[in-house]
Amino acid sequence: HTLTHNHIERAGLDLEHIGTFGYQRWGMNISGTQGGTVAYNRIEHVGSSGIGAGNAGYMTIEKNIIDRSCAGITDNGAIYFVQAGGSIATSTIRDNIIRNNF
């Protein structure tokens, strides 16, 4: 499982058609993934997390640029693990640039 070199912009901003739940507004959703890499992506101006994960583990998330995430949700983060349990402990998150997060 590899997500690399993508540019995602202005995703998940239309509440009328998407809904208010955070995971429906993530720039990238890696939920349920066990093992993989998310790297060298540029994610800009998204309604919720730039990269969101539920029950994902053994992931490497690195060298991404996330700019202006969480535009419509307050309980979130640019990189956000939901229902993580022990899965976040098995993942590596490093060397990402996060700026202008709401």
C-alpha positions as CSV (number, residue, x, y, z in Angstrom):
1,H,0.0,0.0,0.0
2,T,1.7,3.2,-1.2
3,L,0.4,6.7,-1.7
4,T,3.1,9.0,-3.0
5,H,3.5,12.1,-5.1
6,N,-0.1,13.2,-5.1
7,H,-1.5,16.8,-5.0
8,I,-4.9,17.1,-3.3
9,E,-6.4,20.5,-3.1
10,R,-9.8,21.9,-1.9
11,A,-11.3,18.5,-0.8
12,G,-14.1,18.0,1.7
13,L,-15.1,21.6,1.9
14,D,-18.8,21.3,0.8
15,L,-20.7,20.4,3.9
16,E,-24.0,20.3,2.1
17,H,-23.0,17.3,-0.1
18,I,-20.4,15.6,2.1
19,G,-21.7,15.8,5.6
20,T,-20.1,16.9,8.8
21,F,-18.3,13.7,9.9
22,G,-14.5,14.3,9.8
23,Y,-13.5,11.1,7.9
24,Q,-15.7,12.0,5.0
25,R,-13.7,15.2,4.6
26,W,-10.1,13.9,4.9
27,G,-7.6,14.6,2.2
28,M,-6.3,11.0,2.3
29,N,-8.1,8.2,4.1
30,I,-5.8,5.2,5.0
31,S,-8.2,3.5,7.4
32,G,-7.9,-0.2,7.7
33,T,-4.5,-0.3,6.1
34,Q,-1.8,-2.5,7.7
35,G,1.6,-1.7,6.4
36,G,2.4,0.9,3.8
37,T,3.8,4.3,3.0
38,V,2.3,7.8,2.6
39,A,5.0,10.1,1.4
40,Y,5.9,13.1,-0.8
41,N,2.3,14.3,-1.0
42,R,1.0,17.8,-1.0
43,I,-2.4,18.3,0.6
44,E,-3.9,21.8,0.7
45,H,-7.0,23.4,2.0
46,V,-9.1,20.4,3.1
47,G,-12.2,20.3,5.3
48,S,-10.7,18.0,7.9
49,S,-7.5,16.1,8.4
50,G,-4.9,16.1,5.6
51,I,-4.2,12.4,6.3
52,G,-6.7,10.4,8.4
53,A,-6.4,6.8,9.7
54,G,-8.8,4.6,11.6
55,N,-7.5,1.2,12.7
56,A,-4.4,1.5,10.5
57,G,-1.0,0.2,11.6
58,Y,2.6,-0.4,10.6
59,M,2.4,2.8,8.4
60,T,5.2,5.2,7.5
61,I,3.9,8.7,7.0
62,E,6.8,11.0,6.0
63,K,7.8,14.0,3.9
64,N,4.3,15.2,3.2
65,I,3.3,18.9,3.1
66,I,-0.1,19.6,4.7
67,D,-1.2,23.2,4.4
68,R,-4.6,24.6,5.6
69,S,-6.2,21.4,6.9
70,C,-9.1,21.2,9.4
71,A,-11.0,24.1,7.8
72,G,-14.4,22.9,9.0
73,I,-13.7,20.6,12.0
74,T,-12.2,21.5,15.3
75,D,-11.5,18.0,16.8
76,N,-8.9,17.0,14.3
77,G,-5.3,17.3,13.3
78,A,-3.3,17.5,10.1
79,I,-2.4,13.8,10.6
80,Y,-5.1,12.1,12.6
81,F,-5.4,8.6,13.9
82,V,-8.9,7.6,15.1
83,Q,-9.6,4.5,17.1
84,A,-5.9,3.9,17.1
85,G,-5.5,1.6,20.0
86,G,-2.0,0.2,19.6
87,S,-1.8,1.0,15.9
88,I,-0.3,4.4,16.2
89,A,2.5,2.8,18.3
90,T,3.4,0.6,15.3
91,S,3.5,3.5,12.8
92,T,6.3,6.0,12.0
93,I,5.3,9.7,11.5
94,R,8.3,11.9,10.7
95,D,9.6,14.8,8.6
96,N,6.2,16.2,7.6
97,I,5.7,19.9,7.1
98,I,2.4,21.1,8.6
99,R,1.4,24.8,8.4
100,N,-1.6,27.0,8.7
101,N,-3.7,24.3,10.3
102,F,-7.0,25.7,11.6
